[in-house]
Amino acid sequence: MAISTKLEMRQSQSLVMTPQLMQAIKLLQMSNLDLVSYVEAELERNPLLEKSDGEPAEPNSGEASGATEQSTEPHDAGAGSGDEPNSGDWMQNDLETGSEAIASRMDTDLGNVFPDEPGVPASPDPALLKSGDSYKNASSGAASEDYNLEAFVAEETSLGTSLEEQMHLALSDEADRLIAGHLINSLDENGYLYQDLEDTAEQLGVEAERVETVLTVLQSFEPAGVFARNLAECLKLQLVDKNRFDPAMEALIDNIELLAKRELAALKKICGVDDEDLVEMIAEIRALDPKPGSVFGSSLVQPVVPDVFVRPANDGTWAIELNSDTLPKVLVNQTYFAKVIKTARNETEKEYLTDSLQTANWLAKSLDQRAKTILKVSTEIVRQQDGFLTYGIAHLRPLNLKTIAEAISMHESTVSRVTSNKFMSTPRGIFELKYFFSSAISGTADGDSHSAEAVRHRIKQMIDAEDPKAILSDDTIVKILKDDGIDIARRTVAKYREAMKIGSSVQRRREKNTKI
C-alpha cells in the first residue's frame, strides 16, 4: 500500500469539560455549608454578583421554592438569562439536572446587635479592657471595623489547659513542672498515657522514680481517671476518687477480663462476695467513665441541617420542598456592568468585566440547576421509599443509584453526587440521602427482595424481644427469617449482629440471666 497524503472529513461527538461545566459539577456535590462558603468567596471576588435583599419566596412542594435571580436591578428578576440562546438547555443536557430556585438571603446584619441608645453612656466591657484600641473603637459613637463580636465568645477549655492549671497549683518545683508538662502533652484525646515512663525519664534526663512520683500527683487531677495507662488503672483511679476501692473491688478490677467474658461464677469466687454484692459492684463499674478525657471534646460538632423537607400532604401524599433558608440567593447586576463597561480604558479591563459577567451568569445558573436536581432526586427517593415513611424501617425497600437514575433520566454519577453530603428531614427523623440506598436480600420461593437495612432492624427487634430462658442463636434467627420469606445465610446474620455490637447467644444468655 502506497504512503500518500490526503484529506478526510470525519464527524464525531465529544463532551468537553469546560470550566463552567466543572463548576456546576463541583456545586452539585457540595453540602449546604460548603455551598454558602463558596458563594461568599465568589461575592467577594466578583464585582457583578450581589446578595438578594428580598424576602424568601413561599416554598412550593412541586417545584423550586424561590428563584435564583439574574437582574439588571438588584430586585428585578429575569434579566441576564437570555443573553445566550438555549444556554439553559445546553447545561440541562450536559448535567441532566434541573433546579429548585434559591430563595434565601444568608446574610445577617450585625449592626443592630448592640444598638447605641441616645443619652445612655456605654459602660466598658471587662473583655475589652485588655485591649485599649478595641474598647476605644467599640465605645465611640461611630462604627468601627476593629470592633469584633468574637471578643465576647468564651474560649473553650481543652483537656491540656485544664490539667496545666491544676499542675501549677499542685507542683512548685520547676523540674517537676517540666516533667508534668511533658506528660500532659503525651496524653491522647481520651486522657490515657501510653508513653513508657523509663523512656520519658531518659529523654528528660531524670530518674524514673521522679517521673513516677510526678505521675502519681497528676493522677489525682480532675477529671478522675486521667493519666491512666490502661483501662483497669483508669477504673481504679475513679474508684479511689469515690472512696470505693476496697479489697473486693480491687480483685474485680484485677480480673476485669473475666467480667468482659461474663464469667460471673469465677468472679464471685475470686472477690469473695455473693450474687447481690457482685451485681452492685458491676453496676458501680458501669457507672464509671472509661474515657475521662473525652468530656472536653477535640472539636466542635456541627449540627446536621437538612437540605430537603418531607411532610405529609393533605391529600395523603408527601410534600417535598427544599430548605431555602440554607441556600444563598445571588443577583447579577447587569446595570452596573453596562455602566462600567463604557468607562473601560483598555481591552484588559473590558475582558475582565466580560469574564466577570460570564462567571456570574454561570454561577447563578449552576445554583439553579443544583437545586432542581436535588429536588428531582429527592422526589423520586420519596416515591420509592413511601413504605418506609408511612410504616417505618421494616418497610425500607432495596434501592440503588441505577434505579433512581433510570426513573428520572439521569446518569448514575449525577445521582451519586446529589446524594453525597445531603440530608432529608422526614417525620421519622433526619437521614442522609444515601441512607435510602440499601442492598437487596433475596426472598424465598421467588418472593420479593428485602432491604438489608430492614433485615438488620428485624434481627435487632428479635434479639431485643427474646426470652432470657430461650436465647436465639444465629441458626434460629436464620430459620425464623426464612419462614418469613427472607433468604439469608448464617454468616450474614452474624455479620449484621456484630455490626450492631450485639453479642453472641452465649454472651447474651449470661448477661440476661444475671439481670444486670
GIQUI-V17721 format. One line per field, one symbol per residue. phi: phi as a letter, one per 20 degrees, with the letter a starting at -180 (. if undefined). A space follows every 10 residues. Layout:
BEGIN
phi: ???
END
This chain:
BEGIN
phi: .febdbdcdc dbdbdeefgf ffffffffef ffffffffff ffffedfeec eeeffffffc febferbfec becgddeofn edfdflffff ffffelccbe fecbeecdee fdfcfeefnd ffefegfdff cfffffffef fefcfffdff feefffeeff ffffffffee ddffffffff fffffefefe neddefffff fffemcffff fffffffffe feffofmfda ffffffffff felceegfff ffffdfffff emefffffff emceffffff fffffffedf cffffemdbf eefedfecdc cfefeneded bfeffedfdd cdeffffffe ffefebffff ffffffffff fffffffffg fffgffffff ffffdffffe doffdfefbc fffffffdlc efffffffee ldccecfdpd cfgfffecfd dfeelleffc fffffgffff ffffeffgeb feefffffff fffendecef fffffffffe ldffffffff fffele
END
